[in-house]
């Protein structure tokens, strides 16, 4: 499970150093793709393959399924971290997420999310109150 918040920077070549805590798990390969709210999702290659396998059973007759798959998969980039634990974030994805320097990487269970630091700060400010108010409605009986 991916947990925590980290603040790496993108270098001039669009590379980001992965948080040390996750390097071993991602060393065999990862997939970066568009996420929701203009962040990027990072999956292990195995987890990403599992998502794609689930879609094999989805009805391609559904316009919503086709639209989501197109957007999600057309931006996907499979990467292998270098020996320093750096991964290149392709220009298309950097533009989509508004990444240029300071990034925030958060653990989100089965994936990492990469955010522009200012966008992440804004997101947390906007949603902090609703987080406190919605816990019972989102997962009844959890806490």
Secondary structure, 3 states (H helix, E strand, C coil): CECCEECCEECCCCEEECCHHHHHHHCCCEEEEECHHHCEEEEEHHHHHHHHHHHCCCCCCCHHHHHHHHHHHHCCEEECCCCCCEEECCHHHHHHHCCCCEEEEEECECCEEEEEHHHHHHHHHHHHHHHHHHHHHHCCCCC
